[in-house]
Amino acid sequence: MSLFRSSNNNFCAFCGKPADADRKLAASRIGEIFICRECAELCARILAEEDNGVDQIEMNQVPSPKEFKEYLDQYVVGQDYAKKALSVAVYNHYKRMSLMGKAQADDVKIEKSNILLIGPTGSGKTLLARTLAQRLKVPFAIADATTLTEAGYVGEDVENVLLKLINAADGNIAAAERGIIFIDEIDKIARKSENTSITRDVSGEGVQQALLKIIEGTKASVPPQGGRKHPNQEMLEIDTTNILFILGGAFVGLDKIIEQRTAEHSLGFGSNVATMTDEERMELLNKATPDDLVKFGLIPELIGRMPITVALKALTKEDLVAILTQPKNAITKQFTASFAVDDVELKFTDEAIEAIADTAIKQKTGARGLRAIVEKMLLDLMYELPSVPGKKALEITKDFVENKKIPKPESLVVKQTA
């Protein structure tokens, strides 16, 4: 680079100030763009701060597995085994990243450990993945496997999953390359049978095949606006080597496949899936082998890239009651704060909370359905109460939940005593 002074009548392209005796400008190689020392130093600081933020994980500042578990306990009720397994897996993944680029004895290369979560709807699969990313302060993206199709067919290409992560990182590719992607409903793209189909399965096995490369680690080209790739379109390049993939699904029927295998090995004296408790079913699912997953419909290559399999149990009534009341962002706490804005003191009795949990169990929606139940139950009051002046007190009882006996808004007004 060459330097110019005021006699050249050149200006800094960043701050717009001209060159003078004290302000020297550095020219680009093409000689048409200039930058002064102050702006160059500012750019260097910004880039250094950016690198420090990205390299934070590589500098052995990742929480220990116990610290991960303690953090998860604040937001996720139950699922202790899953939380412990996930904490160890994520810690090992980022520890592997911290060792990359450093000399290893005997050129040992630590492989990436992606995770497969198996559990019924509403058991906390997405919440676990999101909370881990929140603790690590890394970009996090959720994708639905059912919307994906093999490249060239109607639907989303698998590369669009990476675009969601880039958008979550505000366009910072380097930060996205250290993020976490959660792909839900992975069981819904299982192939229909173990035998190879003579017709192309573009939304099932085809998607599994397309996911292989990005999960294992590759330099992928992503359309910046999403959608289909075009020949003359500029692409975003992203390396997926250090992206942690967590795949989740309900895998309905997998327990029967495992039970059949274990029953055969025990000469027919295995337990009956229909009479199992949730704890026993979780223990059974944690015994899933690659062969069991192949019988379910996942291709062996995909299973090989998901070495860690963790089963989550269906939530019990006690778990749902705890979810309604204990976490930092518990649903009852959210509604209490929301009603307080309209000068309403909202309280839930213990029996009412148990009744809400019973309703969620009957609907088989798990924790995901709790908010919808409370929203529907309080809809009429949320409509009427903001129009009623004065301080109001509302107590949610078991009778309120079960019989939907909504009191008149005027009757909730607290009468002022002289």
N, C-alpha and C positions, 0 to 999 in steps of 0.2 A: 504494500500500500504506500501511497505517496501522501505528503502533507501539503496543505495550502494555507496561505495567509490572506489578509484582507485585500491584498492587491488583486486577488483572483476573482473577487466579487462572488464568492460561493457561499451558500447557506447550508446549515445543518438541516437535514431532511426530517429530523425528529422534533427539535425545539424551534426551528426556523430562524435562529440567530446567525448573523454573518460572521465570517472569519475576521479576526483582527490580530493585533500584536500578541495578545494573551490567549486567544482562542484559536487553536489549530484544528483543522478539519482533516479527517482521514477519508480518502476516496475509495469507492468500490473499484473492483477490477475493470469495470467498463467505464469508469471515470465520470459517471453522470450523477451518482448519488453520494452524499457526504454525511459524515456524522462527527460531532464534536466530542471532546474527551469526557465531559460531564454525562452526556447521553450514553456514551459507550460504557462508562462505569456503572450507570444505572441499569443498563441492559444486563451487564455481567452479574450484578447483585440479584436481579430478578431471576435469571437463569440458575444462579447458585441456590437461591431459596427454593426454586422449583425442584432442582435435583435433590436437595435435602429432604423435601417432602416425599419425593418418590423413593429415595433410598432409605427412608426411615425403617422400613421393614428389614432391609438388608443389614442394618446396624445392630442386630440382636436386641431390638427393643420390643420384640413380640411378647405379650403376656405369657406366663407359664400356663400349662393345662389347668392347674387349680384355679388360677385367676380367671381364666376363660369360664370355667364352670361356675364360679361365684357370680360372675357377671350375668350368665345365662339364668341363674336362679332368680335374679331380680325381675325377669321379664317372662320367663317360661315356667309354668307349673308342671311338676311331675317330670316324667321321661328322664329319670336320673341316668340310666344306662346310656341312652342316646346322647345326652349332654356330655357325659364323660368321654364317650367314643369320639364325638365330634371335636371336643376340645383337644384331644391328643392328635387327631388327624390334621386339624388346622395348624396346630403348633408345629408338627413335623413338616407340613407343607412349606410354611414360611421359614422354618429352619433350613430346609433344603435350599430355598432361594438365597439365604444369607451365605451359603457355602458356594454358590455358583460363582465362577470366575476365580476362585481360590484354588491353590494347588492341593490336590487330593492324593493321599497315599494310594499307590497302585492304580491311579487314574480311576478311582471308584466314582461312579455317577449314580446319584440317588434319583430314582424315578418318581414321577408325580403320583400322588395318591388321591385320586378323585373319590367321591363318596356317593353311594346309593342309599337313599332313605326310603324305607318301606313302612307304610302306615296308613290307616284309614283317614278319610277326609276329616278335617278339623282337629287333627291330633297334634299339630304344631310344626309340621315340616318346614313350611315357608317362614314361619316366625323364627325358628332356630337359625336358618341360614341368614335371614335379614339381621338378626341380633348379633351374629358373629361378625358380619361385615361392619355393623355399627360400632362394635368394640374396636375393630382393627382400623377404622376410619379409612376404608378402601371403597372404591366404587362397587356397587352391587346392582345386578339386573336380574329380573325375573322373566322367564319366557314360558310359553305354553307349547308343549310338544305337539298338541293336536292341530295347531295352526300351521305347522311346518310341512313342506313337501320337498321331494327331491328336486334338485336344480332343473329348471326348464319347464316346470309344470305349474299350474295355477296354485297359488298359495305363497307363503313366505319361504325364501331360501334360508338355510341354516345360518348363513353369514349375517342375516338381519339380527340374530341373537347378539352378535358381537357389536352391532351398531347401537343396541340398547345400552350396552356397557360403556361404549364411548360417550354416548349422550349423558349417562349418569356421571361420567368423569368430566363433564363440561368440555368435551373435545380434547382433553389431555390424553393422548395415546399412551404415553409412558405410564401414567397412573392407571389407565384401563388395563394395561398388560400385567398388573399386579392385583386385579380385582377378583370378584367372586360372581359366578353366574349360576343361578338356580333354574333348572329346567324341570317344570312340573308336568304331571300327567305322562310321564315317560312310559308307563305301562299301557297307555292307550295306543301306542304305536308298535305294539308287539305284533309279530307276524301271525297270521291266522293259523298256521300249522307248522310243525317241525320240518316238513318236507319243503323243498324248494319249489316255489310256484312257477308255472310256465308263463304267467302274466306278470307284468311289472306292478309291484306294490309301492306306488310313489309316495304314499302318506304313512306307510308302516315301515317295512324293512328298508325301503329306499332312504327314509329319513335317518334310520339308524346307521346306514352306510355313510351317509353324508356327514354325520356327526363325528365319525371316527377321527378324522384328521384334526379338526379343531380341538377336540377333547384331549388328544394325545399331545398336540403341540405342533403348530405350523405357522407359517407366515401367510395370513389370509388377506384377501382383497375384499373390502367392504364398500358397497355403494354409499356415498355420503348422505343421500336422501332416502335410502332404503329402496325397497322394490326390486325390480329386475336389473341385472347387469346389462350394460350396452357396450358395444365394441369401443366406442370413442369416449366413454365416460371416465372421468378421473376417479381413482379409487383411493380409499384410505387403507394403508398397510398396517396390520397389527399382528404381533407375535403372540400366539396363545400358549406358549410354553409354560409361562408362570401363572396363567389364569386358573384358579381353582374351580372345578365344575362339581356342583352338587345336583344330582338327579333324584327326583322324588316321584312316588306314585303309590296308589292304594294296593295294587297287585292282588285284586280280588281273586281268590281261587288258588293262590300260590301255597297257602297253608295246606290245602288238600293234596297238592303235588308232593310236598315235603312229608306229610303224614303217610301217604301211600308208600313212599320210599323207605321211611323209617319202620313202618309196619311190616314191610317185606323182609327187612333185615332182622326184625324181632319175631319172625315166624307168625305174624298176624296178631300179635298181642299189643299193638300200639293203641294209643288213646284215640278217642273219637273227637274229630275237630268240632262237631256240633255241640259237644258238652264241655269244651275247654273254657277255662276262665281267660280273661284278657291277658293276665300274666303268663299263663301257659302258652297262649297263642303267640305272644311276643317272643318267648323263649324258642318256640318252634320256628318262627320266621328268622330268628338269628342263626339258625342252623342251615339256612339256605345255601346250597352249593351251586357252582356254575351250571351243573347239569340241570338242576331244578329251574333255574332262570331260563335256560335254553328251552326246556319243555314248555315254559310259560309263553315264550315267544321272542325273547331277546337274542340277538345274534352273538355268538361266542366272542367275536372281536370287540364288541362293545362291553361285554361283561369283563373281558380282560383289562379294559381301561378303567374299570371301577373296582379296584381291589378291596375297598372298604364298604361293607354292607351293614347297615344299622336298621333295626326294626323298632318302630314306635308302637306302643300299646294304645288301644282305644281308651279314651278318657272316661273315668268313672264319675259318678255323681259327686263324690268328694272332690275330685279334681276340678270339675266345673264350678262348684261352689267356691273353691279357692281362686279360680280364674276370675270370677265375678267380683272378688273382694280384695285379694292380696297384692297383685302386682302393682308397680308404680303407676301404670296406666290402666288400672282395672276399670271395667265397664261401668260399675256402679259409681266409681269416683268421677268418671267422665260426665255422667248424667247429673250427678249432684252439683258439679261445677257449672254445667250448662244451665240448669234450672236456677241456680243462684243469681245468674245475670238478670233473670226476670223477677227477682225478689221472691223466689220460692225456696223454702227449706225442704229439701227432699230427703226422705229416709226410707230404707228398705228393712223390713223385719227379716229375721233369720229364716222364718218359715217361707217368706216370699222368695227369697234367694234359692231355697231348696226347690220350690215349685218351678222356678225358671229353669233350674238345672234338669229337673224331671222332664220338662217340655222339650228341652234340647235332646235328651236321650231318646224320647219317643219319636222325634223327628229325624234322628240319626244324622244330625248335622255337626255334632261335636262343638268345639269352641267357636268355630266360624259362625254358627247360627245364633249364638247368645245375643249379639247386638241386635240382630234382626227381630228377635223375640221381644226384647225390651222396647225397641223403636215402635213396633206395631202396637204394643200394649199401651204406650204412652202417647200415641199419635194424637188422639182427640184432645188431650190435655195440653200438649205442646202447641196445638192450634188455638185453643181458647185462652189459656192463662196469660199470654203476653198482653191481652186486651183488658185484663182485670186489674184495676188499681189496688194498691196496698200490699202489705206483706202477707204472704200465703204460706201455709204449711201442708205438705202432702206426704202421707205415709203409705208405702206400698205394702199391702198385706197378702197373705196366701189367697184369701177370697178374691182380692183384686186381680191376682194373676190367673186364677183358675176360672172364675166366673165372669171376668171382664166387667165387673160392676164399677163403672166410672162415676165418681162423684161429680156433682155440679161445681163448676169452677168457683161460683160465688160462695159456696159452703166452705171453701178452703181458706178464705180470707181470715186472718188472725184479728180478732176484735181487740181494740185498744182499751185497756182498763184505765179508769180515772186515777 
